[in-house]
């Protein structure tokens, strides 16, 4: 009877050790996965903002096609279109509207 009791105590201690090792290993794996999921910040892309862009009449914009996206603004009699393809290369356009300065981003 005593040997059976000692055997059960040994099994319980072994189980506790295994459980502790499992808990520590799981915590380490979770921490490792969290660190891997948090990527290092990438260096900023070399975008160059456009200041006071030049515009041309819509009839002369032969580089634009019907499916191309633009961000358009109208302020009073002034209408301007900022092509998304150009905005994606520069990131920011600083321009003037009749009511004051504006910033257009993509």
C-alpha positions, 0 to 999 in steps of 0.5 A: 500500500505504501509503495502504491502511495509513493508511486502516486506521489511520484507520478503527481510530482512528475505531472506537476513538473511536466505541467510547469515545463509545458506552461513555461514553454507555452509562454515562451512560444506565445511571447516569441509569436507576439514578437514575430508578429510585431514587425519592425517599422519599415523606413519611410518611403522616399516620397517627395511632396508636390507644392503648388502643382501645375494644371492643364485643361482636361482635354489635354490630359491624354495620359488619363483614361476613363477607368483612372481614379482621380481626387477632384475638388471644386471651389467656386468656379475652380475645378481640379483633379489630382490623379491617383497614380501621381498621388501614390508616387508623391503621397502629398500635394500642397495646393491653393484653393480659392478659400485657402491652402489645401493638402491632398493625400492618397 
